[in-house]
């Protein structure tokens, strides 16, 4: 069903794009500007194109999420990771038993879980002070570690709602201790030719070092009716990680983009060095020449198959109107599923946490985000079930919490376009 809807949306977008080009072509052939009627037609078609593009991007993400989740079975281990030896089978059995116990805990609370399942859950209990970096909080409330399948669904949903996580480098650690992370830019150094019997010269690399911490993020509380929890047909194990993942995904993406680095990750946009500034008067616009200059402000070593643009959706609307020196639009829509639309031949990521174009705003990023930004996840993800807080409303509240950090790891890999200050 998703594939059929995606194909129809792609066909609609291609047809709309061709109509838009016909409107422009008629005006250009006559050596004139768009008439009032043509301008209205263009605006209507552009709105339709924008809607179809949003639909396509949503369906592509949904299709990718659906495909990934189909590989996760009851034990939470991807099918391709299975082995046939007894030790792996025993691990699967334990994982399946824990997930069953965890599902019972979600529906009935700890008091409604049989003793043997409570023992399993206790093995996955983590006190609150162990989940909070540096012991800053005095809140001792802990939670149960979520099983692998739940965590996979949570993380996939987070990716669905995040723009930066899918394209940055992501590492996972078992503990939340501060992690020294080397930073280096060696693009200015090169080798040397040697004369016969000459000594090899030295040139040390200069490494920087930053600390990847483990900031705690929470989904806030999600309340569920007790009546729903008692309904076996209600897919709680599907619904709950989706809702929690949506909230965490939205909030972490804002931090990974604009975060201050104080009690949250340091954002990629905050760290980005300006590679091109718009000319006077370009407070809400960008030109073809600006984009070319921005691309080439990034060292050629990072202008590779991973390099891409990042901007707000409203910035994309403006970029669709930009043309090259021959009058061809820089934006080219994808003609088939799984192939990204491009801007000047390169893919882009729409990130609505990026600032829109305004005076002095760093509104467009370009570069290799995998080389330029790193996200550190701590493996433990916990969940707390609040039994009594909303009992008079016949509701139970859940919230999850996790730890991560993010920072620029190679500032040479990404550059920003800044609109003119005035």
C-alpha positions, 0 to 999 in steps of 0.5 A, spaced: 500 500 500 505 504 501 509 503 495 503 504 491 501 511 494 508 513 493 508 511 486 502 516 485 505 521 489 511 521 485 507 521 478 503 527 481 510 531 482 513 530 476 507 532 472 506 538 476 514 540 475 513 539 468 507 544 468 511 549 472 516 549 467 511 550 461 509 556 465 516 559 465 518 557 458 512 561 455 514 567 459 521 566 457 520 565 450 516 571 449 521 575 453 517 577 458 515 577 466 509 572 468 503 575 467 498 576 473 494 569 471 501 566 470 503 568 477 497 565 480 498 558 476 505 558 478 503 559 485 498 554 485 502 549 482 508 550 487 503 549 493 501 542 490 508 541 488 510 542 496 504 538 498 506 532 494 514 533 496 512 532 503 507 526 502 513 523 498 518 524 504 513 522 509 511 515 505 519 514 504 520 514 511 514 510 513 516 505 508 523 505 511 521 504 518 516 499 516 521 495 512 526 495 518 521 493 524 519 487 520 526 484 521 525 485 529 521 479 532 519 477 539 526 477 542 528 483 539 534 481 535 534 482 527 533 476 523 540 477 520 544 477 526 541 470 528 546 464 529 544 456 530 549 455 536 546 453 543 549 459 547 545 464 542 539 460 543 539 461 550 540 468 549 534 469 545 530 465 550 532 470 555 531 476 551 524 473 549 522 472 556 524 479 559 520 482 553 514 478 555 515 480 562 516 487 560 510 487 556 506 484 562 509 490 567 507 495 561 499 493 562 499 491 569 504 494 573 509 490 577 504 488 582 500 484 577 507 481 574 508 473 577 514 472 581 518 469 576 517 475 571 519 480 577 525 477 578 527 477 570 525 485 571 529 486 577 535 484 573 534 490 568 532 495 574 537 501 573 536 506 579 535 513 577 542 516 580 546 511 575 542 514 569 544 521 571 550 524 569 555 526 575 549 525 580 547 532 579 540 530 580 537 527 587 531 524 584 532 517 586 527 514 581 529 509 577 526 504 571 526 498 568 531 497 562 527 496 555 528 490 552 531 490 545 525 490 541 522 496 544 529 499 544 529 498 536 522 501 535 524 507 539 530 508 536 527 507 529 521 512 530 526 517 533 530 517 526 523 518 523 522 524 526 530 527 526 533 530 520 540 530 523 541 523 526 540 519 520 546 522 517 551 524 522 556 519 525 553 515 531 557 511 536 554 507 542 557 505 549 555 501 554 556 506 560 555 514 560 562 516 563 565 522 559 568 519 553 574 523 550 573 524 543 579 526 538 578 532 533 583 533 527 583 537 521 589 534 517 587 537 510 593 542 510 598 537 510 601 533 505 607 529 503 614 530 501 619 528 495 626 525 498 632 526 495 637 520 494 639 518 502 635 524 504 632 524 511 624 523 512 622 530 514 617 530 520 610 533 521 606 531 527 598 531 526 595 536 531 589 533 535 584 536 539 580 533 544 573 534 546 569 530 551 562 527 549 558 526 555 551 523 557 546 528 557 539 525 560 533 526 555 526 524 557 520 523 553 515 527 558 509 523 560 504 519 556 498 517 559 494 511 557 487 509 559 487 503 564 481 501 560 485 501 554 491 497 558 486 492 559 484 491 552 488 485 549 487 488 542 490 494 544 497 494 541 501 497 547 508 494 545 507 498 538 504 504 540 508 506 546 515 506 543 512 510 537 509 515 542 515 516 546 520 516 540 516 521 537 517 526 543 525 524 544 526 524 536 523 532 536 527 534 542 534 531 540 534 534 533 533 541 536 539 540 540 543 536 535 541 542 531 541 548 535 543 546 542 548 550 547 552 545 549 549 546 556 545 540 559 544 538 552 548 537 546 552 542 542 548 543 535 551 543 528 548 549 526 551 553 532 558 550 531 558 551 523 563 556 520 560 561 515 563 559 508 559 565 505 555 571 507 550 574 502 551 581 499 547 587 502 540 586 502 540 579 502 536 578 508 531 573 506 534 570 499 540 567 496 543 567 489 546 561 485 553 564 485 552 564 493 550 557 493 556 555 488 561 559 493 558 555 499 560 549 496 567 551 494 568 553 501 568 546 503 575 543 502 574 538 496 576 532 501 569 533 504 565 534 497 564 527 496 558 522 495 556 523 503 556 531 502 549 534 502 545 541 504 541 542 510 536 547 511 529 549 513 523 547 509 521 555 507 528 555 505 527 550 500 521 553 497 526 559 496 531 555 493 526 552 488 526 558 485 533 559 484 536 558 477 543 557 474 546 561 469 543 558 463 536 559 467 535 551 469 532 550 476 537 548 481 532 544 484 530 537 481 525 533 483 526 525 484 523 521 478 523 514 482 522 512 489 528 511 493 532 516 489 532 523 493 531 530 489 537 534 489 539 541 489 545 543 484 546 535 483 547 534 491 542 531 496 539 535 501 536 534 508 530 538 510 531 540 518 525 544 520 530 546 526 534 550 522 533 557 522 529 560 516 532 566 512 533 572 516 538 578 517 544 574 519 541 567 520 546 561 518 540 558 514 543 553 510 549 548 511 553 544 506 558 539 507 559 532 510 555 531 516 558 524 517 565 527 518 563 533 521 558 531 527 558 525 532 552 523 536 554 518 542 548 514 545 548 510 551 545 503 550 541 503 557 534 506 555 529 506 561 522 506 562 518 508 568 510 506 569 506 511 574 501 507 577 497 512 582 499 519 580 493 519 575 489 513 578 483 518 579 482 519 572 483 511 571 490 513 567 497 510 567 503 514 565 509 512 562 515 516 560 522 513 558 529 516 559 536 515 555 542 519 555 546 521 549 551 527 547 553 530 540 558 535 538 562 537 532 568 533 530 571 536 524 569 543 523 572 543 516 567 538 514 561 543 514 560 550 512 554 555 513 551 560 508 549 567 512 544 571 510 546 579 510 545 583 516 542 588 513 
